[in-house]
Amino acid sequence: MDASQDACGGLICWLDDEGTDYPIAFFSTKFTPTQKNWSTIEREAFEVLTAVKKYRHWICGAKVIIYSDHNPLTFLVSAAPKSSKLMRWSLALAEFDLEFRFRAGKQNVAADALSRPGPVKPTG
């Protein structure tokens, strides 16, 4: 998963016995003007909450590993968040078996691409 200033996106992968990821679903959504004003941790946490809600029927009861290039996100479910918004989202995520792992942006290419605006087309 990844969030930029303008959007968030991610994908669900199936991991085979050899450790190879196979993408099976993608999502991407633009942020509203209000969401664009949120802090980075809030945008990143919102992205996780959005994905979990969207794919709830696929992940319920399963161990889910979430890879993100935003390291503070790893503390979302293990420590008490400082804001009430993050606290509510942390409680909403508590029903799932989530593990957060850091993955540098260069290694998280698919999610990074889904959270960025597409190429600008020339006008005229």
N, C-alpha and C positions, 0 to 999 in steps of 0.2 A: 504494500500500500504506500501511497505517497500523496501529499498535499502541497500545492503551490499557493501563491497569493490569490489565484483566480479560480482554482478548481481542485478536485480531489479525484483519485482513481485508484483502481487496484484490480487484482485478478485472483481467482482461486485456482490452485494447482493441485493435481493429484500426484503424490509422491510414490513412485514404485519401490520395489525391494532393493534396487540398486542405487537409490537415491536420486533418480532423475525426475525433474519436475515436468508435468504435462499440464499446460493451461486448459481449463475446461470452461471458465466463465470470466468475463470482463465487465467492469463498470466504470463509469466516469460521470461526474456531475459538476456543473459550475456553481460557484458560491454566489450568494446574493450580496448586494452591497453591504448589508449588515455583517454577514459572515466574513467578508473580506477585511473587516476591521478587527476581527478576533485575533488573539495572540496565536503564535505558531502552534503551541501545544493544544490550544482549543481547536484549531483547524485540523490538526492531525488526529485528535481524539474523535472529533465529529466524523471524520472519514472512517475510522474503525467502527463507530456506532452505525453509520450508514451501511457499511458492508455487512456487518453482523445481522442487521435487520433484514437486508435484502436477501441474504443467503441463509437465513435462519433454518429453513427446512432441510438444507444440505448439511449444516454443521452441528445441529442440536445433538448433544450426546457424544460428540467426537472431540478429540484433542485437536485444537487448532493452534498452529504456530503462525504468528503475524510478524512479518518482516517489514521493518520501517527504517528509513534513514534518519529518523528523529529519535535519538537515544532517550530523552526524557520520557518518551511515551512508555518505555519499559516499566516505569514506576506507577503508571496509571492504576493498575490493579493490585500493586503491592504496598503502596503507601497512601496515606490520606491526602487527597488533592487539596490544594489551597483555596480554590474557588468553588462556589456552590454549584456552578454549571458542571465543572469537572467531577465533582462529588456525585451529582445525579447520574452522569454518564458512566462513572465507575460502577455505581450500583446497578445500572442497567446491564452492564457487561458481566457482572458477577455470576449470572446464571450459566455462563458459558465457560468451558475449560480452555482458557486462552493463555498462551505463552507468547510474550513479546521478545523478539530478537532484533538486534541491530544489524542492518545490512547497508553498507555504504551505497550512496546513490549510483555510483558507477556499476555496481553489481545488481542494482534493482531497476534495470533498464525499462522493463515493460510497464511497471507501475509508474515510473517517472514520466514515461511518454504519455500515459493516460491522464496525468494531472497537469499537463502543459498545454497551452493553446497550440493549435495547429499552425502550419506555415501561413504567413500572410500572403494573400493573393493580390497582385497588382491591380489597381483600378484603372479604368479608362481604356 
